[in-house]
Amino acid sequence: MSVTPINHQNFENEVYNSTLPVLIDFWAEWCGPCRQLSPVIDELATELAGRVKVCKINVDDSPQLAQLFHVYSIPTLVVVDQKEVVATSVGVKPKKDILTMVETKISR
């Protein structure tokens, strides 16, 4: 499964109406650490397919969504399960740490 790009127009449907928990990567094109984390997010999208939806929100294109989730530094990862934020991580983390965060915080 691939990463789903999220913006203000599709946010409600893709995140809040998702039948799966959602891992959101808040990023920007100019952000070096975000570019470093991007391949890891792509791998997680494949590994978690069918269990977790993996999405990306460009903070420059959707600042209102970054504000909604109180994103002050990027990359920021947020796990949303049943419309509730259940975990947040700021900065580049190893893949195993992100996977542990996601798997321990989802209710399914």
N, C-alpha and C positions, 0 to 999 in steps of 0.2 A: 504494500500500500504506500502511496506517496504522501508527501506533506501537503496539507491543504492550506492555501493562502487565505488569510482572513482579512476582511476590511469592515468598515462600518455597515455596509449594505448586507453582507452575508453573516455577520457575527451571531446574531440571535439564532438563526437557523442552524449554523454549523457548530456553535458552542453550546448555547443554552438549551437547544432542542435536540442535542445529540443523545442517542441512546447509549453511547459509550462515554467513559471518562475521557477528558481532553487534556493533552499536554500542549501548552502554548509556549512558543519561543518568541519573545519580543526581541527584535533585532533592527539593525539599520545597515545599509550597504557600506557606509563609510567606517563601520566598526570592525576593527581587526579581530578582537576576541569573538565577535559574532561570526565572522567568516571562519574562524578556527573551529567553532562549535557546530557549524552547519553540517558537515559530513556526519557527525555523530547523531544529529537530529534526524538526518535521512536514514541512517542505519536503524535508529529506534523506531521510525515509522514502519519499516519493514518487519522488524522483530516483534513489534507490539500489534501488528495488523490483526483486526478482529477483536482485540481486547481494549485498545486505547486509540483514539483518534489523535493524530499529531498535526498541529497547525503552527503557522508562523504569522506574526503580525509585525509589519514594518512600522516602526514608531513614527517615522517621518510622514508616511502616508496616512496613518490612523492615530494621530496624537490623542484623540478623545478616548480611544480604547486603552492606550497606555495610561492615561490619567485615571480612567475607571478602575484599573488594577494597581494604581499607585506605583507605576514603574518609573523610577528615578535614575536607574542605571541599567545599562544593557551590556551583555545579554542577561535577560531575566526569563526564567522558566516558571510557569504557573501551571498547576494541575487543578482542573475544574472537574468536579464530580457532582452530578445532579444539581447544577447551577450554583454550586458552592466551591469557593477556593479552599482546597484541602492541603496544598503545599506550594511553597515558593522558594526559588533558589536564584541567587544573583551571582553572576560571574561564570567563568568557564569551569566546568566540573568534569571529572572523568565519567565516561559512559556508564560504568558500573554504579557510580553514585547516583546518577540520574535515574537509572533503571530501578535501583533500590527505592529511591524517593517515590517514584511513580507506583511501583508495585505495593509498597506498604501503605500508601495513602488512598488507594481506590477501594471502594466498598464492594466490588464484585470480584 
